[in-house]
Amino acid sequence: MNLNLTTIKKEIVPITIVSVIIVLLLGIVIVQQLLKSRPSSSTTDIIPSTKQEPVIAGKFDTQAQISQKSKTAINNLKSHLPYRTEITTTTGSKIIFALYSQPENPYALYVETLNINFLLPSSDPNYPQTVQDFRDTATAVFTFMKQYSVNPADVFISWGSKKYIQDNAQLWLVVSDKLPNVIKKDNQFIFGNSSK
């Protein structure tokens, strides 16, 4: 059997083309799966604020007095937004947070935080420190609002773009006054015995 270079090239070229096509198709499928599994950050997925927003017939009531109050308060803050800063909490943690509004929802103030683990279970030894870090961050957000004569109680606040962040922020805001103070003991932050 006599194989020459031309015959080998004729056999290898189709195999190479088919291999490249298969690799490209696999790449496309993998990229699509990664994009599907990645959390979406589109504005349609933004979670509503933690404060109960008024709803009529299943839709947000933009005409309700509390909605109009929030919109007015956000308008008063607009010239100072977006705002980003870093704070050092009472536990010594460095927390970065950003405040902003969105044209699609002029009724809410959005807060994004870095360095607070909202997925931390209450059984974790770092949970008291995390709660305190959130308390301090919320206080800093409220202080920012008050310096521009905005009452935080008048504003719908969205504490993050993920449901678990909203849920834990809501929990920590609601139960924060019922939880004891966070104290440092043996290089660990724990809940003290006394209430706030």
KANORBEL-V935711 format. One record per residue. N is the residue number from 1. PHI is phi in whole degrees, 0 to 359 (999 if undefined). PSI is psi in whole degrees, -180 to 180 (none if undefined). BURIAL is I if it has 16 or more other ideal C-beta (glycine too) atoms within 10 Angstrom, else O. Layout:
n=N phi=PHI psi=PSI burial=BURIAL
n=N phi=PHI psi=PSI burial=BURIAL
This chain:
n=1 phi=999 psi=131 burial=O
n=2 phi=246 psi=107 burial=O
n=3 phi=260 psi=129 burial=O
n=4 phi=250 psi=170 burial=O
n=5 phi=298 psi=-36 burial=O
n=6 phi=294 psi=-41 burial=O
n=7 phi=295 psi=-43 burial=O
n=8 phi=298 psi=-43 burial=O
n=9 phi=297 psi=-40 burial=O
n=10 phi=295 psi=-32 burial=O
n=11 phi=277 psi=-35 burial=O
n=12 phi=284 psi=-37 burial=O
n=13 phi=302 psi=-50 burial=O
n=14 phi=296 psi=-38 burial=O
n=15 phi=296 psi=-42 burial=O
n=16 phi=296 psi=-44 burial=O
n=17 phi=297 psi=-45 burial=O
n=18 phi=296 psi=-41 burial=O
n=19 phi=298 psi=-44 burial=O
n=20 phi=297 psi=-42 burial=O
n=21 phi=297 psi=-43 burial=O
n=22 phi=297 psi=-44 burial=O
n=23 phi=298 psi=-42 burial=O
n=24 phi=296 psi=-44 burial=O
n=25 phi=296 psi=-42 burial=O
n=26 phi=298 psi=-42 burial=O
n=27 phi=300 psi=-44 burial=O
n=28 phi=296 psi=-44 burial=O
n=29 phi=297 psi=-43 burial=O
n=30 phi=296 psi=-45 burial=O
n=31 phi=298 psi=-42 burial=O
n=32 phi=297 psi=-41 burial=O
n=33 phi=295 psi=-40 burial=O
n=34 phi=296 psi=-42 burial=O
n=35 phi=294 psi=-37 burial=O
n=36 phi=293 psi=-39 burial=O
n=37 phi=279 psi=-17 burial=O
n=38 phi=288 psi=137 burial=O
n=39 phi=300 psi=137 burial=O
n=40 phi=280 psi=144 burial=O
n=41 phi=241 psi=19 burial=O
n=42 phi=289 psi=157 burial=O
n=43 phi=292 psi=-19 burial=O
n=44 phi=287 psi=-17 burial=O
n=45 phi=265 psi=6 burial=O
n=46 phi=292 psi=129 burial=I
n=47 phi=283 psi=140 burial=I
n=48 phi=296 psi=166 burial=O
n=49 phi=293 psi=165 burial=I
n=50 phi=287 psi=-30 burial=I
n=51 phi=289 psi=143 burial=I
n=52 phi=295 psi=114 burial=O
n=53 phi=273 psi=142 burial=I
n=54 phi=290 psi=138 burial=O
n=55 phi=232 psi=135 burial=O
n=56 phi=232 psi=127 burial=O
n=57 phi=53 psi=40 burial=O
n=58 phi=80 psi=4 burial=O
n=59 phi=236 psi=149 burial=O
n=60 phi=302 psi=129 burial=O
n=61 phi=271 psi=98 burial=O
n=62 phi=288 psi=-20 burial=O
n=63 phi=270 psi=-10 burial=O
n=64 phi=299 psi=148 burial=O
n=65 phi=302 psi=-42 burial=O
n=66 phi=294 psi=-34 burial=I
n=67 phi=293 psi=-43 burial=I
n=68 phi=294 psi=-36 burial=O
n=69 phi=298 psi=-45 burial=I
n=70 phi=296 psi=-43 burial=I
n=71 phi=299 psi=-43 burial=I
n=72 phi=297 psi=-44 burial=O
n=73 phi=297 psi=-43 burial=I
n=74 phi=297 psi=-41 burial=I
n=75 phi=299 psi=-37 burial=O
n=76 phi=293 psi=-27 burial=O
n=77 phi=270 psi=-19 burial=I
n=78 phi=309 psi=-40 burial=O
n=79 phi=290 psi=-10 burial=O
n=80 phi=253 psi=6 burial=O
n=81 phi=247 psi=152 burial=I
n=82 phi=288 psi=154 burial=O
n=83 phi=232 psi=133 burial=O
n=84 phi=222 psi=135 burial=O
n=85 phi=206 psi=168 burial=O
n=86 phi=241 psi=136 burial=O
n=87 phi=238 psi=158 burial=I
n=88 phi=251 psi=119 burial=O
n=89 phi=283 psi=173 burial=I
n=90 phi=293 psi=-16 burial=I
n=91 phi=270 psi=-5 burial=I
n=92 phi=93 psi=0 burial=O
n=93 phi=286 psi=147 burial=I
n=94 phi=263 psi=118 burial=O
n=95 phi=241 psi=130 burial=I
n=96 phi=255 psi=133 burial=O
n=97 phi=223 psi=153 burial=I
n=98 phi=231 psi=141 burial=O
n=99 phi=243 psi=137 burial=I
n=100 phi=203 psi=164 burial=O
n=101 phi=243 psi=167 burial=I
n=102 phi=229 psi=136 burial=O
n=103 phi=301 psi=-30 burial=O
n=104 phi=291 psi=-23 burial=O
n=105 phi=221 psi=86 burial=I
n=106 phi=285 psi=6 burial=O
n=107 phi=260 psi=-5 burial=I
n=108 phi=230 psi=148 burial=I
n=109 phi=258 psi=129 burial=I
n=110 phi=258 psi=135 burial=I
n=111 phi=236 psi=126 burial=I
n=112 phi=242 psi=134 burial=I
n=113 phi=239 psi=150 burial=I
n=114 phi=242 psi=145 burial=O
n=115 phi=80 psi=18 burial=O
n=116 phi=243 psi=123 burial=I
n=117 phi=270 psi=97 burial=O
n=118 phi=285 psi=-9 burial=I
n=119 phi=268 psi=-2 burial=O
n=120 phi=294 psi=125 burial=O
n=121 phi=286 psi=155 burial=O
n=122 phi=295 psi=-17 burial=O
n=123 phi=279 psi=-12 burial=O
n=124 phi=288 psi=138 burial=O
n=125 phi=299 psi=-21 burial=O
n=126 phi=272 psi=1 burial=O
n=127 phi=300 psi=-48 burial=I
n=128 phi=303 psi=-41 burial=I
n=129 phi=296 psi=-40 burial=I
n=130 phi=296 psi=-43 burial=I
n=131 phi=299 psi=-44 burial=I
n=132 phi=295 psi=-41 burial=I
n=133 phi=299 psi=-40 burial=I
n=134 phi=292 psi=-43 burial=I
n=135 phi=305 psi=-47 burial=I
n=136 phi=294 psi=-37 burial=I
n=137 phi=293 psi=-45 burial=I
n=138 phi=299 psi=-41 burial=I
n=139 phi=299 psi=-42 burial=O
n=140 phi=295 psi=-39 burial=I
n=141 phi=296 psi=-47 burial=I
n=142 phi=296 psi=-38 burial=I
n=143 phi=296 psi=-43 burial=O
n=144 phi=303 psi=-46 burial=I
n=145 phi=296 psi=-44 burial=I
n=146 phi=295 psi=-31 burial=O
n=147 phi=293 psi=-16 burial=O
n=148 phi=250 psi=26 burial=O
n=149 phi=60 psi=36 burial=O
n=150 phi=250 psi=126 burial=I
n=151 phi=278 psi=117 burial=O
n=152 phi=304 psi=-28 burial=I
n=153 phi=292 psi=-17 burial=O
n=154 phi=270 psi=-4 burial=I
n=155 phi=246 psi=135 burial=I
n=156 phi=283 psi=120 burial=I
n=157 phi=246 psi=127 burial=I
n=158 phi=259 psi=117 burial=I
n=159 phi=274 psi=1 burial=I
n=160 phi=170 psi=167 burial=I
n=161 phi=268 psi=3 burial=I
n=162 phi=243 psi=147 burial=I
n=163 phi=299 psi=-42 burial=O
n=164 phi=295 psi=-30 burial=O
n=165 phi=292 psi=-47 burial=I
n=166 phi=302 psi=-45 burial=I
n=167 phi=298 psi=-47 burial=O
n=168 phi=289 psi=-37 burial=I
n=169 phi=299 psi=-44 burial=I
n=170 phi=300 psi=-47 burial=O
n=171 phi=300 psi=-49 burial=O
n=172 phi=292 psi=-30 burial=I
n=173 phi=287 psi=-41 burial=I
n=174 phi=287 psi=-44 burial=O
n=175 phi=266 psi=-4 burial=O
n=176 phi=306 psi=-43 burial=O
n=177 phi=289 psi=-21 burial=O
n=178 phi=272 psi=-19 burial=O
n=179 phi=280 psi=147 burial=I
n=180 phi=293 psi=166 burial=O
n=181 phi=299 psi=152 burial=O
n=182 phi=268 psi=129 burial=I
n=183 phi=235 psi=160 burial=O
n=184 phi=261 psi=129 burial=O
n=185 phi=218 psi=122 burial=O
n=186 phi=53 psi=49 burial=O
n=187 phi=61 psi=22 burial=O
n=188 phi=228 psi=144 burial=O
n=189 phi=268 psi=130 burial=I
n=190 phi=225 psi=166 burial=I
n=191 phi=281 psi=131 burial=O
n=192 phi=285 psi=178 burial=O
n=193 phi=279 psi=-29 burial=O
n=194 phi=270 psi=152 burial=O
n=195 phi=282 psi=164 burial=O
n=196 phi=294 psi=none burial=O
